[in-house]
Amino acid sequence: MRKFTGLLLVLATFCLTNPALAHDELISTSPSPNATVSAGSIQVKLTFAENPMDLPFGQGNLIAVALAETGEQLGPACARVDGTSLITSLNLDSSGEYKLLWRVASEDGHVNS
C-alpha cells in the first residue's frame, strides 16, 4: 500500500506542475510596461516564447486596450498572429495610462492570459 500511495503522490505532483510548461510564456511587449504612449495610431505587440495557435477572431487570441483609470475598453478586442506575436492597432484620442488585457491560445490548445 505504501508504494501505491507514493506513486500516486508523484503522479499528482507531476500532473499539477507540468501543465504550466505547455503554456506560451510572454517574453516581451511593445509598448513596454509603464511606457507613456502618445495620442494617435499605435501598434500593440505581444511576443511569446512559442507560436500562438492561429485561430479565427474571438476564438482564443485577443488583445484589448482599456483606460487604466476607468477600465473602459477602447474598441473591440482583436489580435492577429504573426509568428510568435499577437498584434493589434488602435487610435488613441489622448496620451495617458492604459491597461492591456490579453488572451492567447497555445499550439497545444491551452488558453493563457
N, C-alpha and C positions, 0 to 999 in steps of 0.2 A: 504493500500500500504506500509506503514512503517513496518508492521510486516513481510511482504514478503521480503522486502529489507534486514531487519535484519537477517532473516532466511537464505537468500542467502549468506550474508556475513559470517555467522557462518559456513555454509556448505563449502564455498570456502576456508575459513581458515583451516577447518578440512582436506579437500582434498589436500591442498597444503602442509600441515605439516605432516600428518600422514603417507604417503608412505615411508618416510625415516625410520620409525620404522620397516619396513618389511625387510630391507636390512641387510645382515650379517655385523657385526662390527668386524674389525680386532683388535684382542686383544694382539697378540704377534708375533714376528718374530725371526727366527734363520737363519743366524746370526742376531744379533741385529743391529738396525740402527747405522750408523757411526762406525761399527766394522771394524777392519782390518782383511782381510782374506789372508791366505797363498796360495801359488800355490798348485795345486793338486786337489784331489776329494773333493767336498764339497756338503753338502745337504742343500737345502733351504726349510724352513718350515714356512708357514703362518698359524696361528691358529685364528679361528673366534669364535664368541660367539655362533653360531649355525652351524649345519652341512651344508656344501655346497651341492648343487644338484650333484649327481654322474652322470656325462654326458660323452659321448664318446669324445675322443680327438678333440679339435678345436671347440667344441660346447658350450663353456661357461667358462670353468675353465682353465686359463693359467697363467704360471709364465715365464717371460723372464728375462734373465740377460744380461746386456749391459755394455760396458766400460763407466765409468762416463764421461770421457773427450770427447769422440767422439760420444757416443750413439750407436756404433756398437754392434749389438746383437750377443751374443755368443751362437751359436747352436739354435735349434728350441725352440719355446715357447711351453712348455708342463707342465702338472701337473697331479698328481693322488690324489684322495680324500682318506683320512684316518681319519674317524671320523669327527672331526671339523676342520681338517687341509688340506691344499693343500701342496704337497711335490714334489720337483724335485731335481735331482742331476746333477752335471756337473763337468768337469775337467777344472781347470784354469791353463793357461800357466805361469802366474806370479801373485805375490801378487800385490795388488793395490786397487783402488777405483772402485766400480761397482755400477750400479743402478739397481733397481729391478722394473719391470713393471708387474702388475698382473691384472687379471680379474676373478671374481668369480660369479657363478650363485647361488642365494639363493634358498632354497627349495620352495619358493613361485614363482620362475621363474624370479625374478628381477636380473639384472646384475649389479654388483658393481665393481669399480676399484679405 
